[in-house]
Amino acid sequence: MPFMKTDPQKKALFKPRRVPDDPRKRAKYMAIIDAALEAFSEYGYHDCPVAKIARKANVADGTIYLYFANKEEVLISVFQEKINRLITDIENLTKTCSNAWEKIEVLIRYHMTALGNDRVLANFFQIQLRQSSSNIRLGIATPLKKFYGLIEGYVREGQREGVIEKTVNANIARKFIFGSIDEVISCWVLSRRQYDVKERIDDIIYILRRALVSETGNR
């Protein structure tokens, strides 16, 4: 997933539509989301007309426009749905953790496992979003910042607990954690060699632990 900065003067460019509350409309909306994820990953954003999304969702082309203004909005909505699901799952899984470092480990394992088990989703996160316009980057900024905030929040929590070194800059630590995950998954997606990226999880956690966990936290 790309790290991005947004221009405050461009905030009016993207206004997300309200997600349907009606169960049947919500089901069709999610069918389009899942079809778009598959289509964008298969064809690439720029080479994927709305008709291909509609075909995979088994709906008429015009149905797409009942839920989305254009293809750009479809892409943004796919990201929002998938990253918000990821955040919700991580928040639920970390409720039973005894300290913040355990939460960071859960986040790393869950994130890498989710993408490692779903190459379509990994391709979308790691490749398609990096080829997008400034308006798309603006549209995905809010949920992405929430994910960044989740990581940085765990770092700060760990510093208060004495588990993570207090001298560490929490913002840099967040970039270090996310950057490690992002780079390893990107290399896997782009590699011609077949291997299981989940086998890299323990290595990432080991290196991050050595860098961030305090001596008292290691005991």
SVG drawing of the C-alpha trace seen along z (x, -y; Angstrom):
<svg xmlns="http://www.w3.org/2000/svg" viewBox="-33 -25 51 46">
<polyline fill="none" stroke="black" stroke-width="0.4" points="0.0,0.0 1.4,-3.4 2.4,-6.1 0.9,-9.4 0.5,-13.0 -2.6,-15.0 -3.2,-18.6 -5.8,-20.2 -6.9,-22.4 -8.1,-19.4 -10.4,-17.9 -13.5,-18.8 -12.5,-16.5 -13.7,-13.3 -17.0,-12.8 -17.8,-9.2 -21.3,-8.0 -23.3,-6.5 -23.1,-2.7 -26.6,-1.2 -28.4,-0.2 -30.9,2.1 -29.6,5.7 -30.3,6.5 -28.7,3.3 -25.8,3.8 -25.3,7.4 -25.2,6.1 -22.8,3.3 -20.4,5.8 -20.7,8.1 -19.5,5.1 -16.7,4.4 -15.5,8.0 -15.8,8.1 -13.9,4.8 -11.1,6.1 -10.7,9.1 -10.9,7.1 -8.5,4.4 -6.0,7.1 -6.4,9.0 -6.4,6.2 -4.9,3.3 -6.9,0.1 -6.2,-1.7 -7.0,1.3 -10.2,2.3 -13.4,0.7 -16.5,0.7 -18.0,3.3 -15.5,5.9 -16.4,5.2 -20.1,5.5 -19.5,8.8 -17.7,10.3 -20.4,9.0 -23.1,10.4 -24.9,7.1 -25.7,4.7 -23.1,2.0 -25.6,-0.7 -26.1,1.0 -22.5,-0.1 -23.5,-3.7 -26.4,-3.3 -23.8,-2.8 -20.7,-4.6 -20.2,-7.8 -17.3,-6.4 -14.5,-3.8 -12.3,-6.0 -15.0,-5.9 -15.2,-2.1 -11.4,-1.8 -11.6,-4.1 -14.5,-2.2 -12.8,1.2 -9.8,-0.1 -12.0,-1.6 -14.0,1.6 -10.9,3.9 -8.7,1.7 -11.6,1.0 -12.2,4.7 -8.6,5.3 -8.6,2.7 -11.7,4.0 -10.4,7.6 -7.1,6.4 -8.8,4.4 -11.0,7.4 -8.0,9.8 -5.9,7.5 -8.5,7.2 -7.1,10.1 -3.4,9.1 -1.5,8.5 0.6,5.6 1.1,3.4 4.0,5.3 1.7,8.4 -0.8,6.2 1.9,5.2 2.8,8.8 -0.9,9.6 -1.2,6.8 1.9,7.9 0.8,11.6 -2.8,10.8 -1.9,8.3 0.7,10.5 -1.4,13.6 -4.4,11.9 -2.5,10.8 -0.3,13.9 -3.5,16.0 -5.1,13.7 -2.8,12.7 -5.6,10.8 -5.9,8.6 -2.2,8.3 -1.9,7.3 -4.5,4.6 -2.9,3.1 0.7,3.3 0.4,2.5 -2.9,1.0 -3.1,-1.8 0.4,-2.9 -0.7,-3.6 -3.5,-5.9 -4.3,-9.6 -4.0,-12.3 -7.8,-12.2 -7.7,-8.5 -4.8,-9.0 -7.0,-11.6 -9.9,-9.2 -7.9,-6.4 -6.1,-8.8 -8.6,-8.7 -8.7,-4.9 -5.0,-4.6 -4.3,-7.2 -6.5,-5.2 -4.3,-2.1 -1.2,-4.2 -2.7,-5.6 -3.5,-2.1 0.2,-1.1 1.5,-4.3 -1.1,-4.1 0.3,-0.6 3.8,-2.0 2.9,-4.9 0.9,-2.5 3.9,-0.2 6.1,-3.1 3.7,-4.0 3.8,-0.4 7.6,-0.3 7.5,2.5 8.8,0.4 11.9,-1.9 10.8,-5.4 13.6,-7.0 12.2,-5.7 10.3,-8.2 6.8,-6.7 6.1,-8.2 9.4,-6.8 8.7,-3.4 5.3,-3.3 7.0,-3.9 9.6,-1.3 6.9,1.3 4.6,0.6 7.5,0.1 8.9,3.6 5.6,5.3 4.9,3.3 8.4,3.9 8.3,7.7 4.8,8.1 5.6,5.9 8.7,8.0 6.6,11.2 3.9,9.8 6.4,8.7 8.7,11.8 8.7,14.4 9.9,16.9 7.1,18.9 7.4,18.9 5.1,18.4 5.5,14.8 4.0,15.9 7.4,17.6 8.9,14.1 6.6,13.1 8.8,14.4 11.9,12.8 10.2,9.4 8.9,9.7 12.4,10.8 14.1,7.7 11.4,5.3 11.5,6.8 15.3,6.3 14.9,2.7 11.9,1.6 11.3,3.7 13.0,2.5 15.4,4.6 12.8,4.8 10.1,5.8 12.3,8.7 12.3,10.3"/>
</svg>
